[in-house]
């Protein structure tokens, strides 16, 4: 079991991985135990991997079940999640996240392109008669 008192709050991803490995669980087995505990059949090892790599940070629902399955005080996981969010360690994009420099806005198809079809339409279709 992890001690709730630590001099420097851990980031959530490495903490989850360490706790999972300390219990001898694979990502797949951890996902299965979380599903069984929470009564939710949809969590996969891929989501565990995303949490451990800090691509995503689990919300309160999953933090609570992670605390149960990994036998870690919820406060430790909540503090680590808050530390991870403050550090901006998640790489996912979404509302409020800035796109990478040089990235094209959604909907652009490239220089000089309109995004429309070049087959069977356009001005030629309008001049038939």
ZIPEZI-V127760 format. One record per backbone hydrogen bond with DSSP energy under -1.0 kcal/mol. NH is the residue of the N-H (numbers start at 1). CO is the residue of the C=O. Records with the same first field share a line. If there is no record, write none. Layout:
# ZIPEZI-V127760
NH->CO  CO
This chain:
# ZIPEZI-V127760
15->11
16->12
17->13
18->14
19->15
20->16
21->17
22->18
23->19
24->21
25->20
30->26
31->27
32->28
33->29
34->30
35->31
36->32
37->33
38->34
39->35
40->35
48->44
49->45
50->46
51->47
52->48
53->49
55->50
56->50
63->59
64->60
65->61
66->62
67->63
68->64
69->65
70->66
72->67
77->73
78->74
79->75
80->76
81->77
82->78
83->79
84->80
85->81
86->82
87->83
89->84
97->94
103->100
108->105
113->110
127->123
